[in-house]
Amino acid sequence: MRVTVIGTGYVGLPTGVGLAELGNDVICLDVDEKKINSLKEGKLTIFEEGLDSLFEKHSKSGKIKFSTSFSESIPEADLVILAVGTPPHPITKEADMRYIKQASEELAKYLSGYTVVAIKSTVPVNTGDMVENLIRKTNPSAEFDVISLPEFLREGFAVQDFFNPDRIVVGANSERAKALIADLYLPFKDRCPILYVKRQSSETIKYASNAFLAMKIQYINEMADFCETSGADVYEVARGMGMDSRIGAKFLVPGPGYGGFCFPKDTNAMAYMGKFNGVDLSLIEATIKGNEKRKINMAKRILDMVEDVKNPTVAVLGSAFKGGTDDCRESPALQIIEIMLAHDVNIKLYDPEAMGNTKAILGDMVTYCNSSYEAIGGADVLAVLTDWEEFKSLELEKIKQLMKRPQIADYRNVFDFNKAKELGFDIRSLGRI
């Protein structure tokens, strides 16, 4: 099948590479010339575990190509996938639809023959209707269907999730469009459920799923706070809860708050849609407020550990919003760092993959280090804010030798808590004492 993916970000690029691996001829289209030129030169513009080898394989074979031209990328496509950004509005927090509208109007000019336009971007309910109307207005003679094809890729695991989906959701009002998508996903026919629903239902499923997962994260974070006061261990509590098939074990891991581009954006957008439709979504609104408070509280806990130190230095491990990705958008780590900087704390920072994106945000406000141990050297407190696997292999004995004071704020619970205590560390963890 000939597929054009519009947008080469954390959704579009893994999707394009994955579809090429399934045997399709893919063009990744983006208006960002710098990004497309890099991709043409064989340079990935994002970090995702496992993406590099597939990208190299299909770039060389020609199964995936890159372009900035709608006129060259759209006419021959059987399927056009919209994977452009829908960032939050700075005031209302609703999804900003300008890129969806621009892409829809532009692609409409070049549709030739029957084409399915699939919206993979996370969009408000009834966006499919809007896109359909824009295309028809721009090109009244076009033969097409618009469907909702939401993505459920976890950043850091996007490649793995593409090939091992829990489910594929298709919002289609046309049997012809359903048949094309069934052909596209034929390799998954016996591997996961493919759910065909109304377009509005599909658009809602994405928001409802992310809002629910965000609530689950906020819930276990609140339970972690409770465990710290009651003497319970949040990991034992989470394990017991997760054995209940109605609850499940996933997303029951305490941390400094949820972040990334999806959860903050989608919970805010869902709350806005609730108000717009006159529906009380108080659970989602409470989740948003609780998550913001948590990051402030995490920063305060670290600051309390150096309140008696003049010109304190905090070593921070991790600036990406989670391990496995270089994405720093809405990262709890960066928000915690910014709060500490406002209190005149010196920050020494290391992240295995996100240093470039971090520098673009923080500039020269922190000291960037080339390794974990370099960051830890001379620090009054070590704060672990991102759950990279490599942090788990750090040696506590060496850390103690390098630090001014043996203090750890382990907000990803990567260290052996009891061993750290035995070595004389003042270690503050989440959900255990």
C-alpha positions in Angstrom: 0.0 0.0 0.0 1.2 3.6 -0.7 1.0 5.6 2.5 1.9 9.2 3.2 2.4 10.2 6.8 2.1 14.0 7.5 4.2 14.9 10.5 7.5 13.4 11.5 7.4 13.8 15.3 7.2 11.2 18.1 4.1 9.7 16.5 4.6 10.2 12.7 8.1 8.9 12.4 7.7 5.6 14.3 4.4 5.1 12.5 6.0 5.6 9.1 8.9 3.4 9.9 6.6 0.7 11.3 4.4 0.7 8.2 7.5 0.4 6.0 8.5 -2.7 8.0 5.1 -4.1 7.2 5.9 -3.8 3.5 4.2 -0.6 2.6 5.7 2.2 0.5 5.8 5.2 2.8 6.5 8.9 2.4 7.0 10.9 5.5 5.9 14.5 4.8 6.8 17.5 6.9 6.9 21.3 6.2 10.1 21.6 8.4 12.8 21.5 5.7 15.6 21.2 8.3 14.0 18.1 9.8 13.4 16.5 6.4 16.9 17.2 5.2 18.3 15.5 8.3 16.1 12.5 7.7 17.2 12.3 4.0 20.8 12.3 5.2 20.0 9.3 7.5 20.0 11.3 10.7 17.1 10.6 13.1 15.5 13.7 14.6 14.1 11.9 17.7 15.3 9.2 20.0 13.2 6.1 20.4 14.5 2.7 21.5 14.8 0.4 18.5 13.9 3.1 15.9 17.4 3.6 14.5 17.9 0.2 13.0 14.5 0.1 11.3 15.0 3.7 10.1 18.3 2.8 8.5 17.1 -0.4 7.0 14.1 1.1 5.2 15.8 4.4 4.3 18.4 2.4 2.4 15.9 0.1 0.8 13.7 3.0 -0.3 10.6 1.7 1.4 10.5 5.0 3.3 11.2 8.4 1.8 11.0 12.0 3.1 9.5 15.1 1.5 8.3 18.6 2.1 6.1 18.6 -1.0 2.4 17.9 -0.8 2.2 17.8 -4.6 4.7 15.0 -4.8 3.5 13.0 -1.7 -0.3 13.0 -1.9 -1.6 12.1 -5.4 -0.4 8.5 -5.4 -1.3 7.7 -1.8 -3.9 5.2 -1.0 -3.8 6.3 2.7 -2.8 9.7 4.1 -2.2 9.8 7.8 -2.4 13.0 9.7 0.1 12.9 12.6 0.7 16.7 13.1 0.8 18.3 16.5 -2.3 19.5 18.4 -0.6 21.6 21.2 -2.6 23.1 24.0 -3.9 26.6 23.6 -1.9 28.8 26.0 -5.0 30.1 27.8 -7.9 27.7 27.4 -5.7 24.6 27.2 -8.0 23.3 24.4 -6.3 21.5 21.5 -4.9 23.9 19.0 -6.2 22.7 15.6 -4.3 25.1 13.3 -1.9 22.4 12.0 -4.7 19.9 11.4 -6.6 22.6 9.4 -3.6 23.7 7.4 -2.6 20.1 6.5 -6.2 19.2 5.6 -6.6 22.1 3.2 -3.3 21.5 1.6 -3.6 17.8 1.1 -7.1 18.3 -0.3 -5.7 20.1 -3.4 -3.7 17.0 -4.5 -6.1 14.1 -3.8 -6.3 11.8 -6.8 -8.5 8.7 -7.0 -10.0 7.2 -3.9 -8.0 8.0 -0.7 -8.5 7.4 3.0 -7.5 10.3 5.2 -6.8 8.9 8.7 -6.5 11.3 11.7 -3.9 9.8 14.0 -3.3 13.1 15.9 -5.1 13.4 19.2 -8.0 15.6 18.3 -11.3 16.8 19.9 -14.5 15.0 19.1 -16.1 15.8 15.7 -12.7 16.8 14.2 -13.3 14.2 11.6 -16.4 16.1 10.5 -14.4 19.3 10.3 -11.6 17.7 8.3 -14.1 16.1 5.9 -15.8 19.5 5.3 -12.5 21.3 4.8 -11.4 18.8 2.2 -14.8 18.8 0.4 -14.8 22.6 0.4 -11.3 22.8 -1.0 -11.7 20.0 -3.5 -15.4 19.2 -4.2 -14.6 16.5 -6.7 -12.3 14.5 -4.4 -13.1 10.9 -3.7 -12.2 10.2 -0.1 -13.2 9.1 3.3 -12.0 10.5 6.6 -11.4 8.1 9.5 -10.2 8.3 13.1 -7.1 6.1 13.7 -5.9 7.1 17.2 -2.4 6.2 18.3 -1.6 4.4 21.6 2.2 4.5 21.4 4.1 5.1 24.6 7.1 7.3 24.2 10.2 5.3 24.8 8.3 2.2 23.7 6.8 3.5 20.4 8.5 0.8 18.2 7.6 -2.0 20.6 4.0 -0.8 20.9 3.6 -0.4 17.1 4.3 -4.1 16.5 2.6 -5.3 19.7 -0.5 -3.2 20.1 -3.1 -3.9 22.8 -5.8 -3.0 20.3 -6.3 -1.0 17.1 -9.2 1.4 17.1 -10.8 2.5 13.8 -13.4 5.2 13.7 -14.9 4.8 10.2 -18.4 5.5 8.8 -17.6 3.9 5.5 -17.3 0.2 4.6 -14.8 1.0 1.9 -12.5 2.8 4.4 -12.9 -0.2 6.8 -11.8 -2.6 4.1 -8.7 -0.5 3.3 -7.7 -0.4 7.0 -8.3 -4.1 7.4 -5.9 -4.7 4.6 -3.3 -2.3 6.1 -3.4 -4.1 9.4 -3.8 -7.7 8.1 -0.5 -8.7 9.8 -2.2 -7.9 13.1 -5.4 -9.8 12.4 -4.6 -12.7 14.8 -2.4 -10.7 17.2 -4.7 -8.1 18.7 -8.4 -6.9 18.5 -9.3 -4.4 15.8 -12.2 -2.4 17.0 -14.4 -0.6 14.4 -16.5 2.2 16.0 -18.2 5.5 15.1 -15.8 8.3 14.3 -16.8 10.3 17.4 -16.4 7.2 19.6 -12.8 6.7 18.3 -11.9 10.3 18.9 -13.3 10.0 22.5 -11.5 6.7 23.2 -8.1 8.3 22.9 -8.9 11.2 25.3 -10.7 8.9 27.8 -7.9 6.4 27.8 -5.2 9.0 28.5 -7.3 10.8 31.1 -7.9 7.5 32.9 -4.2 6.6 32.9 -3.3 10.0 34.2 -5.8 9.6 37.1 -4.2 6.2 37.8 -0.8 7.7 38.1 -2.1 10.5 40.4 -3.9 8.0 42.5 -0.8 5.8 43.2 1.2 9.0 43.9 -1.4 9.9 46.5 -1.2 6.4 47.9 2.6 6.8 48.1 2.1 9.9 50.3 -0.2 8.0 52.5 2.2 5.0 52.8 4.9 7.4 53.9 2.8 8.5 56.9 1.3 5.1 57.8 4.4 2.9 57.5 3.1 0.9 54.6 5.2 0.2 51.5 3.6 1.5 48.3 5.2 -1.2 46.2 3.6 -3.9 48.3 0.3 -2.0 48.2 0.6 -1.6 44.4 1.4 -5.3 43.9 -1.6 -6.3 45.9 -3.8 -3.9 44.0 -2.5 -4.9 40.7 -3.3 -8.5 41.2 -7.0 -7.5 41.0 -7.8 -8.0 37.3 -10.3 -5.1 37.5 -7.4 -2.8 38.4 -4.3 -4.2 36.7 -0.6 -3.6 37.6 0.3 -1.1 34.9 0.7 2.6 35.8 0.8 1.8 39.6 4.3 3.2 39.9 4.9 6.3 42.1 6.9 9.1 40.7 7.3 12.9 40.7 4.1 13.4 38.5 3.1 12.6 35.0 4.5 14.6 32.1 5.3 14.4 28.5 3.3 15.9 25.6 0.3 13.6 25.8 -1.0 13.3 29.4 -0.9 17.0 30.4 -2.2 18.1 27.0 -5.0 15.5 26.8 -6.3 15.8 30.3 -6.5 19.6 29.9 -8.2 19.2 26.5 -10.7 16.7 28.0 -11.5 19.0 30.9 -12.1 21.8 28.4 -14.4 19.6 26.3 -16.3 18.7 29.4 -16.9 22.4 30.2 -17.8 23.1 26.5 -20.4 20.4 26.5 -21.7 21.2 30.0 -20.4 18.0 31.6 -18.9 17.7 35.0 -15.5 16.0 34.7 -14.4 16.8 38.2 -12.2 13.7 38.5 -10.1 14.8 35.6 -9.9 18.4 36.9 -8.8 17.1 40.3 -6.1 15.0 38.6 -4.7 18.0 36.8 -4.5 20.1 40.0 -3.0 17.2 42.0 -0.3 16.6 39.4 0.7 20.2 39.4 0.9 20.3 43.2 3.0 17.1 43.3 5.8 18.6 41.3 5.9 21.6 43.6 5.9 19.3 46.6 8.8 17.2 45.1 10.9 20.4 44.6 10.1 21.5 48.2 11.2 18.1 49.6 14.6 18.5 47.9 14.9 22.1 49.0 14.2 21.0 52.6 17.3 18.7 52.4 19.6 21.7 51.7 17.9 24.4 53.8 20.9 24.6 56.1 23.5 24.7 53.3 24.9 27.9 51.8 25.0 27.9 48.0 23.8 24.3 47.8 24.5 22.0 44.8 22.0 19.4 43.7 22.9 16.7 41.3 20.0 15.8 39.1 19.9 12.6 37.2 17.3 12.8 34.3 15.6 15.6 32.5 13.4 13.7 30.0 9.9 13.2 31.2 10.6 9.5 31.4 13.3 7.0 30.5 13.6 5.7 26.9 13.0 9.0 25.2 14.7 12.4 24.7 11.4 14.2 25.0 11.4 17.0 27.6 8.0 18.5 26.9 6.1 19.0 30.2 8.8 17.0 32.0 8.3 16.9 35.8 12.1 16.9 36.1 12.5 20.2 34.3 9.6 21.8 36.3 11.2 20.6 39.5 14.6 22.0 38.4 13.1 25.4 37.5 11.5 25.6 41.0 14.9 24.9 42.6 16.7 27.4 40.4 14.3 30.1 41.7 15.6 29.3 45.2 19.3 29.9 44.1 20.2 26.2 44.0 23.1 25.2 41.8 22.2 22.3 39.5 24.5 19.7 38.0 22.6 17.7 35.4 23.0 14.5 33.4 20.6 12.7 31.1 21.6 9.9 28.8 19.7 11.1 25.8 17.9 14.4 26.5 20.8 16.9 27.0 20.2 18.6 23.6 16.5 19.2 24.2 17.3 20.2 27.8 19.8 22.9 26.7 17.2 24.3 24.4 14.9 24.8 27.3 17.2 25.7 30.2 20.1 27.3 28.4 23.0 28.0 30.7 21.0 28.0 33.9 22.5 24.6 34.9 25.8 22.8 34.6 25.7 20.0 32.1 27.7 16.9 32.8 28.9 14.0 30.7 28.1 11.2 33.2 26.1 10.4 36.3 29.2 10.4 38.5 30.4 13.7 37.1 27.1 15.3 38.1 27.2 13.6 41.5 30.7 14.9 42.4 30.6 17.6 45.1 26.8 17.6 45.4 24.9 18.1 48.6 21.9 16.1 47.4 21.4 13.6 44.6 17.9 13.8 43.0 16.8 11.1 40.6 14.0 12.5 38.5 13.9 10.2 35.4 13.7 6.4 35.4 16.6 5.5 33.1 17.8 1.9 33.4 21.5 3.0 33.6 20.8 4.8 36.9 19.9 1.6 38.6 23.4 0.2 38.1 25.2 3.1 39.8 27.3 2.1 42.8 26.1 3.5 46.1 29.5 3.2 47.7 31.1 5.3 44.9 28.2 7.8 45.1 28.9 8.3 48.8 32.6 9.0 48.2 31.8 11.6 45.5 29.2 13.6 47.5 29.7 16.3 50.0 26.8 15.0 52.0 25.2 11.5 51.7 21.7 12.6 50.8 19.5 11.1 48.1 16.1 12.2 46.9 15.2 9.0 45.0 12.0 10.0 43.3 12.1 7.2 40.8 13.0 4.6 43.4 16.0 3.3 41.5 18.2 2.5 44.5 18.1 -0.3 47.0 16.5 1.6 49.8 17.7 -0.5 52.7 21.3 -0.8 51.4 21.4 3.0 51.0 20.4 3.4 54.7 22.9 0.8 55.8 25.7 2.8 54.0 24.7 5.9 56.0 22.7 7.7 53.3 19.8 10.0 54.2 17.6 8.7 51.5 14.1 10.0 50.8 12.1 7.7 48.6 8.4 7.6 47.5 5.9 5.5 49.4 8.3 3.9 51.8 10.1 4.8 55.0 
